[in-house]
Amino acid sequence: MQTTRRGFLKGSATVGGSLFASRWLDDKPETSAAAPAEAATTPAEEWVPTTCWIGKQDCGMLAHRINGRVVKFEGHPAHPRNLGTLCPKGVAQIMAVYDPNRVKTPLIRTNEKGVSGRWRQASWDEALALVAEKITEVRARDPRLLVWQKGRSKAEAFYDNAFVKASGATKLHHGAFCSDAGYRACEYTIGPHGVLHPDFRHTRYVLAWGWNITNAGGNKLCWITWPRQLIEAQERGMKVVVIDPRLRGAGPFADMWLPIRPGTDLALALALCHALLNQGSIDRDYLAKYTNAPFLVQEDGYFLRVDGKEQVWDQQTGSARPYDAAGVAPALEGDFAIAATRVQTAFQLFKQHVAQYTPEWAAEVCGIPAESIRRVAQELGENAMLGSTVVVDGVTLPYRPVAISAYHVAQQELGFQAVRAMLLVMMLLGSIEAVGGQRIDFTWKVHDNYQKLDHITIQEPPYNLYLNHSKYFPINSNNSSMVAKVMLNPEKYGVDYVPEVLIVHMSNPLVAFASQPDMIASYKKFKFVAVIDPWLSETADYFADVVLPAATIEKYEGPLGATDQYTDAVALRIPPMQPLFQSRGEIDIYMDLCEKAGLLYGKGGYLDELNKALKLKEPYALPVDRKPTVREIFDRWAKGAGIAEGVTYFEKQGVQVKGPVSARKYYGYAQNPPFHGLRHRLYGESLLRYRDEMRARGAGEIYWQDYTPLPTWRQPTMDSSPPEYDLYLISYKMIEFKQSRSTFIPLLAELAPRQRLDINPKTARSRGIKDGDEVWVQSHNAVTGETRRVRVQVHYTEAIRPDTVGMPHHYGGWTHPRSKGQGPTSNALYFTGEGYVANTADQSFHVKVRVYKA
C-alpha cells in the first residue's frame, strides 16, 4: 500500500499532468519495482511518500504517480520540517527529473581535457571497469593519489564513510565554502556541531546576523522550517534585529536593520561585549560554574596548573585551588600573586581586552551608529531575563530568551573568531543552551572536535593535500580551493605529491567553489577524473574521463534527519519510480564500483565499513560475502532501529515521527551535571599554543595572526587593495535556486533569469551607471596584486550599503542549454589562499572590487 490522497487532481488536471510527463520521456515506459505500471486504460493513481532531492533539508514529499510515472510533487503533511508545504525548488524539481538533458548513459571522453568534452556512450560494465582499474592502480602505488570530492552528501554513511574508508581515498569537503568556520568555532568554544540559531519557541530577541530570513535557510536547514518558526515567534512578540550589508527580503520582518560594513562582524561582536560589560548585563553564575572564565592565567598567557589541573582563586580559602575541587568558590575577577607570580582570571583578561572596543570605535569600523550598538546591547540585556528560570517538561531551567541566528556569514577571513565573539556575547548573557537561548545543534551533543581541536599536534612536513595538522592551518576545514593552490605549488606548502585520480560526487567545483581560475588550473593536474552526476556539469565537461549518470529522486537514500528541532523524526528517500534512462542510484554505483575494484567484500571492505557507519549489529548486520540490494540494506537498518516493518514502514509513511524532543535531551542545562560537566571556552588557551608553535616552525604572520586566545580585531586583508577598488563584493543565496544545480529549471529560471549586480542607486549614479546597464566588475587580490573581472547587468536597490555590491552565486553554467547566457558566477571574482581564507582554512566570500561601465 502506498499513501493515498482522495479527490485531488481529477478530470482535466489529471490529463494535463499526464501530458506534461509524456513530453519529457522516451516512448518506452519504465515501471516501478514497488508498483508495476497498469494498462493505460485503467490509470493507477498513487501518492508515494519520499523526500525532496534538490533541497538541503530533505523536506517530506508526496509524489503523485500515474501508471508508474510521477506527474507532480506536493509537501508531506506529516514531515515536521515542512508540514505539507514546498518551496519553489521542491515544486519545480519535477522538471529536473524529466529533463531531457540528463546524462542518459555512461559516457567516456574522446577528446583532450581542459576544453568542452566530446563523448561516446559506454555500458555500465565498461565504464565501471575503467574507473575501478584506475582506482586499483593508484592505490597499489600510493593511496594518497586517490581523491574523493564530495558535494552535498545525502547519505554520509554510504558515501563519506563507507566508500572513503574502504577505498582509502582522501576526502575533500564542500563545507569550507558553506559555514565551516562557524562549525569549528562552535565545536571549539561550546562543544556541539553546528553554527547559531535560536530556541524559537521561547526566544524574545534575535540578532539575524547575516541570516537571510526570507531567501535562505540557516543552521543545518535550507528553508521553510526557520522562516516558519520565526514568524510564529514574532506573532508571540519576538523582536528581530538584522545585521547585514544588504537587507535582502528581511525588511517586513525586521524591527531594526544595522547595515554593517562587510568583514567587520568581529568588531561589532566585540563592541557588544564591551557594552554588555559596562551596563552589567552579565550572568556571573553561568560564567563561574560552566566556563573557563575563572581559570587563572599567567603572564605568558597560559593557565596556571598544578599537577596538570587548571587552578582558580578560591574566595573561601584565599588561595589557588583546582577548578573542580569540592566546595571551591572561584573568583570571577581579580589579579592575584602566587609565589611571586602574577595571575589574573581569564574573565579579568577578557574585560581588559574588550575595553578598547567601544561602540564609538566600532561605529567607525563597522559603519553603524554607536547609539545603535548601545541600543542593541541594552535590549539584549533587558530581554535576557538574567536570573530567571522556567519549567519545561517538569525541569526547572535558566530562562535567557536572547539568541543569534548566523550561518554563511562565517565564511569570511575573520570568520572563526567572529563567530567565537558572537558566542562570547551570548556567554556573557548566560544564553548558551538556556531556554529561549542560543542553540547550536538540535539536541545537546558534544562533538569529538571539542577535545580534538584543543589537543592538536602540529606536525612537520610533508603534509597531506589539504594541510591538515600543518603549521599553516592547525584547525582545518579542508578547503578544496586551498587544495587547488597546493596542487599548483606543492613545494611551497610542504606537500610531496600531487594526486592523480579524482572521483567527483554530486559536486561542480568549477562553478560552485571559489576562485574559479585556480580550480580550473589545478584540475589539469589530475590524470583521471570520474564524475557521478545526473547532468553533465561544467567540471565534467572540461575534465571528466568518465561520467556515471546518477538518478535524481528515483532511488533509496538516507537515513535523513527530519527534526524541526522540537520533534524527533527520521525519514528515507523512497524511489517513486524506477531510475530514468540508464541512470542508477549512487549506492548501487558505489557497490558495483567497489566490487570491480576488489573493495566490496571482507574485512575492511565497503560492506564491512557500511555495517560500522550504519551501526548494524547482528542479526541485522550485512553479510560481507555477498552483494545486497539497496532496499535490503535499508530494511536491515530500519529493523535494527526497532521498526518491525523495516523499510516497508517508510515506503508507506515516508517519515517516522517519534514525538517531541524532551527538555532533558534538548537543553545542555538539563543534563546531569549541566553540560555533562563540560566547561565552555571563553578563553582559548590552546589557540595561543598553536600560535606559538606556528611561529616557532617558521609559518608567516598571515597564518598565525588570528590564533589568539581572545578574539582580536584587525583590518581584513582585502582592505589593503588600492583605493580605486572602493567597493566590497558580497555573494548571497536566492531561494529560487539551490547552489548551482537548478538555474536550468524553467519554472525557477523564470523567477530569476540571469545574473545581476545589486548596487545602491546613489553609488551607481556617481559612476554614470543606470539601472540595467552592463558593467565590468573587477576584483583585486591585496596579497598578490592579481585582478579578475566579469561582465554583468546592474540592478538598482536601496537595500544595500553604498560601499557594497552583491551578486548571487548560482549562475555561471555553460553546459546545460538553459544555463547559457544567464551570466557569470561570482566565484570567478573571489580569491583563495593567503588573506582570503580564515585561519581554519575556510574560504572567504569577500573581496574589494571596482565597477565601471562596459
LINBEL-V314122 format. One record per residue. N is the residue number from 1. PHI is phi in radians with two decimals (NA if undefined). OMEGA is omega in whole degrees, 0 to 359 (* if undefined). D_FIRST is the distance of its C-alpha to the first C-alpha in Angstrom with 2 decimals. Layout:
BEGIN
n->(N	N)
phi->(PHI	PHI)
omega->(OMEGA	OMEGA)
d_first->(D_FIRST	D_FIRST)
END
This chain:
BEGIN
n->(1	2	3	4	5	6	7	8	9	10	11	12	13	14	15	16	17	18	19	20	21	22	23	24	25	26	27	28	29	30	31	32	33	34	35	36	37	38	39	40	41	42	43	44	45	46	47	48	49	50	51	52	53	54	55	56	57	58	59	60	61	62	63	64	65	66	67	68	69	70	71	72	73	74	75	76	77	78	79	80	81	82	83	84	85	86	87	88	89	90	91	92	93	94	95	96	97	98	99	100	101	102	103	104	105	106	107	108	109	110	111	112	113	114	115	116	117	118	119	120	121	122	123	124	125	126	127	128	129	130	131	132	133	134	135	136	137	138	139	140	141	142	143	144	145	146	147	148	149	150	151	152	153	154	155	156	157	158	159	160	161	162	163	164	165	166	167	168	169	170	171	172	173	174	175	176	177	178	179	180	181	182	183	184	185	186	187	188	189	190	191	192	193	194	195	196	197	198	199	200	201	202	203	204	205	206	207	208	209	210	211	212	213	214	215	216	217	218	219	220	221	222	223	224	225	226	227	228	229	230	231	232	233	234	235	236	237	238	239	240	241	242	243	244	245	246	247	248	249	250	251	252	253	254	255	256	257	258	259	260	261	262	263	264	265	266	267	268	269	270	271	272	273	274	275	276	277	278	279	280	281	282	283	284	285	286	287	288	289	290	291	292	293	294	295	296	297	298	299	300	301	302	303	304	305	306	307	308	309	310	311	312	313	314	315	316	317	318	319	320	321	322	323	324	325	326	327	328	329	330	331	332	333	334	335	336	337	338	339	340	341	342	343	344	345	346	347	348	349	350	351	352	353	354	355	356	357	358	359	360	361	362	363	364	365	366	367	368	369	370	371	372	373	374	375	376	377	378	379	380	381	382	383	384	385	386	387	388	389	390	391	392	393	394	395	396	397	398	399	400	401	402	403	404	405	406	407	408	409	410	411	412	413	414	415	416	417	418	419	420	421	422	423	424	425	426	427	428	429	430	431	432	433	434	435	436	437	438	439	440	441	442	443	444	445	446	447	448	449	450	451	452	453	454	455	456	457	458	459	460	461	462	463	464	465	466	467	468	469	470	471	472	473	474	475	476	477	478	479	480	481	482	483	484	485	486	487	488	489	490	491	492	493	494	495	496	497	498	499	500	501	502	503	504	505	506	507	508	509	510	511	512	513	514	515	516	517	518	519	520	521	522	523	524	525	526	527	528	529	530	531	532	533	534	535	536	537	538	539	540	541	542	543	544	545	546	547	548	549	550	551	552	553	554	555	556	557	558	559	560	561	562	563	564	565	566	567	568	569	570	571	572	573	574	575	576	577	578	579	580	581	582	583	584	585	586	587	588	589	590	591	592	593	594	595	596	597	598	599	600	601	602	603	604	605	606	607	608	609	610	611	612	613	614	615	616	617	618	619	620	621	622	623	624	625	626	627	628	629	630	631	632	633	634	635	636	637	638	639	640	641	642	643	644	645	646	647	648	649	650	651	652	653	654	655	656	657	658	659	660	661	662	663	664	665	666	667	668	669	670	671	672	673	674	675	676	677	678	679	680	681	682	683	684	685	686	687	688	689	690	691	692	693	694	695	696	697	698	699	700	701	702	703	704	705	706	707	708	709	710	711	712	713	714	715	716	717	718	719	720	721	722	723	724	725	726	727	728	729	730	731	732	733	734	735	736	737	738	739	740	741	742	743	744	745	746	747	748	749	750	751	752	753	754	755	756	757	758	759	760	761	762	763	764	765	766	767	768	769	770	771	772	773	774	775	776	777	778	779	780	781	782	783	784	785	786	787	788	789	790	791	792	793	794	795	796	797	798	799	800	801	802	803	804	805	806	807	808	809	810	811	812	813	814	815	816	817	818	819	820	821	822	823	824	825	826	827	828	829	830	831	832	833	834	835	836	837	838	839	840	841	842	843	844	845	846	847	848	849	850	851	852	853	854)
phi->(NA	-1.81	-1.05	-1.96	-2.29	-1.71	1.21	-2.07	1.01	-1.68	1.03	-1.13	-1.13	-1.13	-1.06	-1.06	-1.09	-1.16	-1.11	-1.00	-1.12	-1.15	-1.12	-1.87	-2.05	-1.16	-1.14	-1.38	-1.34	-1.52	-2.12	-1.65	-1.09	-1.36	-2.67	-1.01	-1.17	-1.72	-1.04	-1.07	-1.28	-2.23	-0.96	-1.72	-1.78	-2.49	-2.04	-1.77	-1.29	-2.71	-2.35	-1.02	-1.71	-1.32	-1.30	-1.28	-1.65	0.94	-1.01	-1.25	-2.35	-2.00	-1.66	-1.42	-2.01	-2.19	0.93	1.45	-1.98	-1.38	-2.04	-2.89	-2.04	-2.27	-1.21	-1.53	-1.10	-1.52	-1.39	-1.06	-1.33	-2.11	0.82	1.58	-1.72	-2.45	-1.45	-0.95	-1.14	-1.11	-1.20	-1.39	-1.17	-1.01	-1.28	-1.24	-1.01	-1.68	-1.06	-1.18	-1.60	-1.09	-1.25	-1.67	-2.65	-0.97	-2.15	-2.19	-1.16	-2.10	-2.24	-1.17	-1.63	1.63	-2.34	-1.02	-1.41	-2.06	-2.40	-2.17	-1.24	-2.42	-1.36	-1.05	-1.07	-1.17	-1.15	-1.15	-1.10	-1.17	-1.12	-1.08	-1.07	-1.18	-1.08	-1.08	-1.15	-1.30	-1.11	-1.20	-1.50	-2.95	-0.99	-1.14	-1.34	-1.78	-2.22	-2.08	-1.78	-1.56	-1.92	-1.34	-1.44	-1.79	-2.74	-1.03	-1.02	-1.45	-1.76	-1.08	-1.67	-1.10	-1.22	-1.08	-1.24	-1.19	-1.53	1.32	-1.20	-1.37	-1.57	-1.81	-1.73	-1.69	-1.12	-1.15	-1.81	-1.93	-2.80	-1.19	-1.03	-1.22	-1.02	-1.10	-1.11	-1.26	-1.05	-1.22	-1.50	-1.97	2.18	-1.23	-1.76	2.86	-2.06	-2.30	-2.66	-1.51	-1.53	-1.01	-1.15	-2.23	-1.30	-1.88	-2.62	-2.24	-1.66	-1.47	-1.61	1.20	-1.58	-1.42	-0.88	-1.82	-2.26	-2.81	-1.81	2.77	-1.00	1.31	-2.20	-1.76	3.11	1.22	-1.11	-1.12	-1.04	-1.10	-1.17	-1.12	-1.12	-1.08	-1.20	-1.14	-1.14	-1.57	1.92	-1.15	-1.80	-2.18	-1.95	-1.63	-2.02	-2.97	-1.12	-2.19	-1.23	1.02	-1.66	-1.45	-0.84	-1.16	-1.87	-1.82	-1.51	-2.69	-2.09	-1.85	-1.36	-1.24	-1.20	-0.97	1.44	-1.96	-1.08	-1.05	-1.09	-1.14	-1.08	-1.14	-1.16	-1.15	-1.04	-0.99	-1.18	-1.10	-1.11	-1.12	-1.57	1.36	-1.50	-2.29	-1.62	-1.16	-1.10	-1.06	-1.07	-1.30	-1.59	-2.16	-2.28	-1.60	-1.00	-1.48	-1.09	-1.42	-2.01	-1.39	-1.15	-1.46	1.62	-1.73	-1.12	-1.32	-2.22	-2.21	0.95	1.39	-1.91	-1.10	-1.90	-2.21	-1.61	-1.40	-1.23	-1.40	-1.72	1.11	-2.60	-1.39	-2.45	-1.01	-1.08	-1.85	-1.17	-1.08	1.32	-1.18	-2.09	-1.23	-1.36	-1.47	-2.23	2.26	-1.92	-2.44	-1.99	-2.23	0.91	1.19	-1.83	-1.50	-2.31	-2.34	-1.25	-1.06	-1.18	-1.09	-1.07	-1.09	-1.04	-1.15	-1.14	-1.44	-1.03	-1.34	-1.70	-1.31	-1.00	-1.14	-1.07	-1.12	-1.04	-1.21	-1.29	-1.62	1.27	-2.17	-1.03	-1.03	-1.15	-1.21	-1.13	-1.12	-1.11	-1.09	-1.07	-1.10	-1.21	-1.05	-1.10	-1.17	-1.50	-1.25	0.95	-0.96	1.58	-1.50	-2.31	-2.60	-1.75	-2.21	0.93	1.39	-1.95	-1.49	-2.36	-1.05	-2.00	-2.34	-1.38	-2.30	-2.81	-2.07	-1.96	-2.63	-2.54	-1.17	-1.04	-1.13	-1.47	-2.55	-1.03	-1.78	-1.08	-1.05	-1.29	-1.12	-1.22	-1.03	-1.17	-1.06	-1.11	-1.13	-1.01	-1.25	-1.17	-1.01	-1.53	1.20	-1.44	-1.07	1.12	-1.50	-1.09	1.39	-1.73	-1.37	-1.87	-2.12	-2.04	-1.51	-2.44	-1.41	-2.38	-1.69	-1.30	-0.97	-1.16	-1.01	-1.48	-1.05	-1.24	-1.69	-2.35	-1.34	-1.77	-1.27	-1.74	-1.46	-1.15	-1.37	-1.76	-1.45	-1.07	-1.82	1.15	-1.14	1.01	-1.58	-1.29	-1.58	-2.44	-1.00	-1.54	-2.39	-1.82	1.08	-1.59	-1.18	-1.24	-1.17	-1.03	-1.06	-1.10	-1.13	-1.10	-1.39	-2.66	-1.07	-1.10	-1.03	-1.82	1.25	-1.90	-1.88	-2.71	-2.21	-1.11	-2.05	-2.06	-2.21	-1.99	-1.81	-1.89	0.86	-2.44	-2.33	-0.98	-1.13	-1.91	-1.47	-1.79	-1.21	1.11	-0.91	-1.04	-1.19	-1.10	-1.12	-1.11	-1.26	-1.16	-1.15	-1.46	-1.28	-1.44	-2.60	-2.30	-2.02	-2.09	-1.86	-2.94	-1.24	-2.12	-1.42	-1.22	-1.10	-1.10	-1.15	-1.00	-1.51	-2.31	-1.27	-1.57	-2.37	-2.05	-1.86	-1.31	-1.55	-1.24	-1.64	-1.44	-1.46	-2.90	-1.41	-2.80	2.54	-1.14	-2.07	-1.08	-2.26	-1.27	-1.78	1.53	-2.07	-2.10	-1.48	-2.73	-2.47	-2.37	-2.25	-1.46	-1.84	-1.21	-1.33	-2.85	-1.21	-0.98	-1.34	0.97	-1.87	-1.23	-2.39	-1.15	-1.10	-1.12	-1.06	-1.07	-1.17	-1.13	-1.15	-1.14	-1.11	-1.10	-1.22	-1.58	1.28	-2.05	-1.52	-1.81	1.38	-1.12	1.43	-1.41	-1.00	-1.17	-1.12	-1.17	-1.20	-1.01	-1.19	-1.15	-1.58	0.99	-1.50	-1.99	-1.05	-1.58	-1.75	-1.11	-1.26	-1.05	-1.72	-2.05	-2.57	-1.53	-1.48	-1.40	-1.12	-1.08	-1.09	-1.03	-1.22	-1.13	-1.14	-1.07	-1.10	-1.17	-1.13	-1.51	1.60	-1.67	-1.03	-1.29	1.17	-1.14	-1.00	-1.01	-1.27	-1.15	-1.56	-1.83	1.47	-2.50	-1.79	-1.66	-1.52	2.19	-1.12	-1.37	-1.27	-1.02	-1.19	-1.61	-1.48	-1.70	-1.08	-1.13	-1.46	-1.34	-2.19	-1.32	-0.89	1.05	0.96	1.45	-1.23	-1.80	-1.25	-1.66	-1.17	-1.90	-1.68	-1.03	-1.15	-1.10	-1.13	-1.09	-1.09	-1.02	-1.12	-1.23	-1.08	-1.12	-1.11	-1.56	1.62	-1.20	-1.27	-1.02	-1.08	-1.56	-1.70	-1.08	-1.79	-1.52	-2.06	-1.15	-2.08	-0.92	-2.26	-1.31	-2.58	-1.26	-1.04	-0.97	-1.05	-1.23	-1.51	-1.11	-1.00	-1.06	-1.17	-1.56	-1.79	-2.13	-1.60	-1.77	-2.11	-2.04	-2.71	-1.74	-1.94	-1.14	-1.08	-2.22	-2.07	0.86	-1.88	-1.95	-2.57	-1.19	-1.50	-1.37	-0.97	-1.09	-1.53	-1.09	-1.07	-1.36	-2.59	-1.27	-2.71	-1.11	-2.62	-1.91	-1.28	-2.56	-1.20	-0.96	-1.05	-1.13	-1.12	-1.12	-1.15	-1.84	1.24	-1.87	-1.72	-1.05	1.65	-1.12	-1.56	-2.32	-1.68	-1.94	-2.03	-1.76	-2.35	-1.58	-1.23	-1.63	-1.80	1.49	-1.13	-2.16	-2.46	-2.59	-2.39	-1.84	-2.67	-1.57	-1.44	-2.24	-1.20	-2.73	-1.33	-1.53	-2.65	-1.02	-1.09	-1.68	-2.32	-2.19	-2.38	-2.35	-1.14	-1.75	-1.54	-1.66	1.86	-1.37	-2.42	-1.50	-1.39	-0.95	-1.47	-1.55	-1.17	1.45	-1.44	1.87	-1.43	-1.49	-1.16	-1.15	-1.21	-1.73	-1.46	-1.94	-2.08	1.60	-0.96	1.52	-2.24	-2.29	-1.30	-1.24	-1.82	1.21	-1.52	-1.30	-1.57	-2.04	-2.27	-2.82	-1.54	-2.38	-2.12	-2.17	-2.58	-1.11	-1.38)
omega->(173	175	184	172	183	171	182	175	180	172	185	179	178	179	180	178	180	179	179	183	185	180	191	186	170	181	182	182	170	176	180	177	181	183	181	178	178	181	184	181	178	184	177	181	180	172	185	178	178	177	178	181	185	188	182	189	172	180	177	180	169	180	178	186	177	180	175	181	176	180	182	173	171	177	178	185	184	183	187	187	185	172	175	179	173	174	181	181	181	179	189	186	173	179	175	180	185	181	180	180	173	174	189	184	174	182	175	183	178	179	181	180	182	175	181	191	166	194	167	178	179	173	175	182	181	184	180	179	180	179	180	179	180	178	182	184	182	178	180	180	183	182	180	182	179	182	175	182	180	168	176	187	180	180	188	180	184	188	184	186	189	183	182	182	180	183	185	182	169	181	173	188	166	192	180	175	189	183	189	174	176	176	181	180	181	178	183	189	189	180	182	184	180	175	187	170	182	166	195	182	185	185	178	188	185	168	176	191	185	181	183	193	189	185	179	178	182	185	172	182	188	176	177	187	183	178	179	181	177	180	178	179	178	177	176	175	181	179	183	173	181	178	188	176	183	185	179	181	186	187	182	185	184	173	179	176	173	183	187	175	182	176	183	183	178	181	180	180	178	178	176	175	179	184	179	178	182	182	175	179	188	173	185	181	178	183	183	187	194	176	176	180	180	181	181	183	179	182	178	178	182	180	170	180	172	184	176	184	179	184	171	176	181	183	181	182	182	182	176	178	176	186	183	178	181	175	182	177	189	172	180	182	172	172	183	176	179	180	178	177	180	177	175	172	177	179	176	177	180	179	179	182	185	178	181	188	182	174	178	176	182	179	179	183	189	183	180	181	179	181	177	178	179	180	179	179	180	181	173	181	180	184	182	176	184	179	184	177	178	179	177	181	178	181	177	187	173	180	181	192	174	184	176	169	182	181	185	176	179	186	176	186	180	190	182	181	177	179	174	180	175	178	179	174	181	178	178	182	181	187	185	175	173	178	183	189	188	176	176	180	181	171	179	176	178	180	178	183	177	177	184	182	178	185	180	172	179	188	171	175	10	180	175	191	182	170	179	180	180	176	180	183	180	170	197	179	172	184	183	174	175	174	178	177	180	181	181	179	186	183	181	186	176	178	188	178	172	183	185	185	183	172	182	182	174	178	181	189	184	180	189	185	183	177	184	179	178	179	181	181	182	181	177	182	179	179	180	181	172	182	175	189	174	182	174	181	177	177	178	182	183	194	182	168	179	173	179	187	178	173	173	181	188	183	169	179	179	351	187	175	182	181	172	183	178	180	179	184	177	183	170	169	181	181	179	174	179	177	180	179	176	180	178	171	185	181	174	181	182	178	179	179	179	179	181	180	180	185	187	192	172	181	181	178	184	182	178	179	178	175	179	185	180	181	180	179	176	8	186	179	178	170	184	180	176	183	179	167	179	179	179	180	181	175	178	179	182	180	176	177	176	179	189	181	183	184	178	179	182	177	176	190	180	184	173	178	186	180	182	172	183	178	182	177	189	190	175	179	185	179	180	0	179	180	183	178	181	176	178	188	169	181	183	183	182	175	176	179	179	179	181	180	178	179	181	181	173	177	181	182	183	179	188	188	182	173	182	184	172	180	187	183	165	180	177	181	185	181	177	176	181	187	180	173	194	181	174	174	173	174	182	182	173	183	179	189	171	180	181	191	183	181	180	181	188	183	179	180	176	183	181	192	183	177	178	175	175	181	178	183	179	179	182	182	179	178	180	183	180	175	181	178	170	180	169	171	184	180	183	176	185	179	186	183	181	175	177	179	174	179	187	180	182	174	179	170	176	188	176	179	178	180	186	171	183	175	172	190	191	191	175	180	177	185	181	182	183	177	183	177	179	178	189	169	175	180	175	184	183	179	172	180	187	180	182	169	176	180	174	181	176	186	173	174	174	175	175	183	165	184	179	186	179	*)
d_first->(0.00	3.77	6.70	8.44	12.23	14.35	17.80	18.04	19.73	20.71	23.69	25.98	24.02	21.14	23.84	25.51	22.50	22.10	25.85	25.86	23.46	25.40	28.62	27.62	26.10	27.69	27.61	25.51	21.78	19.74	16.33	13.55	13.06	9.37	9.17	12.61	14.51	15.22	18.72	20.21	21.24	17.75	16.19	12.45	11.86	9.11	9.79	9.33	11.01	14.10	17.83	20.93	22.78	26.21	27.02	28.38	26.37	22.85	21.64	18.03	16.57	13.79	14.02	13.99	13.18	14.72	14.97	14.08	16.62	16.51	18.94	19.02	18.47	18.58	19.09	16.50	18.01	17.19	18.91	22.47	24.34	23.56	21.96	20.39	23.42	24.15	27.59	28.98	27.89	24.25	24.27	26.52	24.89	23.05	26.57	26.94	23.85	25.29	28.89	30.89	33.18	30.75	32.16	30.58	32.13	34.15	37.62	41.01	43.98	47.02	49.44	51.04	49.26	50.15	49.74	46.90	45.15	45.21	42.55	41.63	38.20	37.48	34.97	32.83	34.92	38.16	37.17	35.77	38.79	41.14	39.61	39.51	43.13	44.25	42.46	44.01	47.43	47.76	46.32	49.02	51.70	50.57	47.03	48.17	48.20	44.37	42.72	39.09	38.69	35.62	34.27	31.63	29.80	26.06	25.81	29.28	28.60	27.92	30.54	33.30	33.44	32.39	33.66	36.76	37.79	37.21	39.12	41.74	41.48	43.01	40.30	41.28	39.62	38.69	39.37	43.12	42.36	39.95	41.23	42.18	45.72	44.22	41.98	45.07	47.10	44.62	44.08	47.84	48.86	46.20	43.85	40.23	38.51	38.16	40.48	41.04	39.04	39.65	38.16	37.38	36.69	40.29	42.26	45.19	46.63	45.08	46.77	44.49	46.29	45.36	41.90	40.77	39.21	37.62	37.31	35.91	34.09	36.11	35.95	32.77	30.78	31.09	30.79	29.21	29.31	33.09	34.20	32.04	33.52	36.95	36.83	35.75	38.63	41.07	40.25	41.40	44.58	44.06	46.59	45.90	48.58	47.72	49.65	49.31	51.69	49.32	47.93	44.83	42.56	43.42	46.31	44.85	43.39	46.54	49.36	51.56	51.54	53.57	53.88	54.65	56.35	53.99	54.37	56.14	53.31	54.99	58.18	56.52	54.72	58.06	59.80	57.25	57.98	61.68	61.29	59.15	61.76	64.60	63.10	62.21	58.44	57.84	55.70	58.28	56.48	53.43	55.70	57.85	55.17	52.24	53.74	56.56	58.68	61.29	61.69	65.27	65.86	69.00	71.07	69.41	66.03	64.63	63.75	66.41	65.28	66.96	65.78	62.82	61.67	61.66	64.21	64.39	67.45	67.39	68.98	69.95	71.96	72.95	71.89	69.20	66.55	63.16	60.46	58.50	61.55	61.42	62.83	63.42	63.81	63.43	65.37	63.23	66.24	69.63	71.95	73.34	75.85	75.09	77.89	79.23	75.79	74.43	70.74	68.55	65.15	62.36	61.93	65.63	65.30	62.31	64.32	67.21	64.96	63.27	66.59	67.22	64.03	65.10	63.29	66.31	65.94	62.20	62.93	64.95	62.40	59.20	60.61	59.53	62.08	63.19	62.83	59.12	58.66	60.56	58.58	55.24	56.67	57.98	54.68	52.83	55.31	55.09	51.30	50.98	52.05	53.97	54.35	51.61	48.74	45.54	43.28	39.61	37.34	40.55	42.15	45.33	45.33	47.57	46.73	47.59	45.56	46.66	44.87	44.69	41.79	42.64	40.89	42.06	45.55	45.97	46.39	50.13	53.21	53.71	50.02	49.95	52.90	51.84	48.60	50.63	52.98	50.17	49.08	52.71	52.72	49.83	51.46	54.64	52.71	50.83	47.54	45.80	42.76	44.18	42.24	42.07	43.57	43.04	39.69	39.15	35.81	32.87	34.11	37.49	37.48	40.61	40.23	42.23	44.25	46.00	48.10	47.96	49.28	52.14	53.23	53.19	55.73	57.04	57.68	60.32	59.35	57.93	54.76	51.26	49.97	48.89	51.94	50.18	52.72	55.40	58.46	56.95	53.58	53.40	50.36	48.19	44.99	45.01	45.89	45.13	47.81	50.27	49.25	50.31	53.73	54.01	53.21	55.90	58.49	57.44	61.01	61.32	58.48	59.37	56.58	57.69	54.97	52.93	49.35	48.70	45.00	42.38	38.59	37.26	33.62	32.21	35.61	38.29	41.47	43.91	42.57	40.71	43.38	46.79	50.01	48.78	52.11	51.99	48.43	49.49	52.68	51.02	48.29	51.13	51.91	48.71	49.29	45.64	42.60	38.95	36.50	32.71	31.48	29.46	32.75	36.35	37.60	41.30	41.62	40.20	42.35	45.53	44.99	42.03	42.98	39.36	36.29	32.88	30.15	27.34	23.94	23.37	19.91	18.33	18.35	17.45	20.15	21.29	21.39	22.16	24.03	22.61	25.46	27.52	30.32	29.70	26.09	24.98	21.69	20.27	17.73	16.70	16.73	13.55	14.41	12.92	14.65	17.21	20.62	22.93	26.22	27.20	26.15	24.58	23.19	26.16	25.09	25.08	28.41	29.98	29.06	30.49	33.49	34.22	34.06	36.62	38.76	38.79	37.03	33.67	34.64	36.82	38.26	38.26	35.87	32.75	30.45	32.98	33.22	29.45	29.42	32.05	30.48	27.07	29.02	27.22	29.08	29.01	26.92	24.57	27.23	26.82	29.28	31.85	32.80	29.74	27.49	23.85	20.92	20.01	16.52	18.45	20.74	18.19	16.60	20.18	20.91	18.07	19.01	22.61	21.99	20.99	17.19	16.43	12.83	14.39	12.86	9.28	10.17	11.14	8.33	6.38	9.83	12.20	15.16	16.53	19.14	21.63	24.08	27.54	29.83	32.76	36.28	37.26	34.83	35.42	39.21	41.77	44.21	41.96	42.30	44.87	47.23	46.31	44.93	45.06	48.77	48.37	51.18	50.36	52.73	54.88	57.38	56.17	58.84	57.11	57.08	60.88	60.91	58.90	61.28	64.30	62.90	61.90	65.42	67.02	65.11	66.32	63.31	64.39	64.32	61.55	59.18	60.39	61.56	58.39	58.06	59.72	59.03	58.90	57.40	60.40	60.73	62.14	62.13	59.26	60.44	59.46	62.16	64.76	64.08	67.04	67.53	66.55	62.97	62.83	59.15	56.17	53.04	49.69	46.19	43.12	39.44	38.09	34.69	34.20	33.92	32.72	35.62	36.68	33.24	32.57	35.89	35.10	32.10	33.71	32.07	33.37	36.67	37.52	37.68	39.98	41.24	43.90	45.57	48.16	50.77	50.71	54.34	56.32	58.36	61.56	61.17	60.37	63.28	65.69	64.85	65.09	61.35	59.61	55.99	54.27	57.00	56.29	57.58	57.93	56.51	58.43	57.67	60.16	59.87	62.37	62.73	63.18	64.25	61.61	60.43	57.40	56.62	54.01	54.34	52.15	52.20	53.39	51.38	53.48	52.14	54.07	51.29	52.64	55.81	58.75	59.12	55.48	53.40	49.68	47.38	43.57	42.50	39.69	41.82	43.89	41.67	43.18	40.84	38.17	39.74	38.58	40.00	43.47	45.99	44.10	46.82	47.47	45.76	47.66	47.27	50.08	52.41	51.56	53.38	52.43	54.75	57.55	57.72	54.26	52.09	51.88	53.54	50.13	49.81	47.41	47.84	49.63	48.66	52.05	55.03	58.18	58.47	60.83	59.77	61.97	61.79	60.74)
END
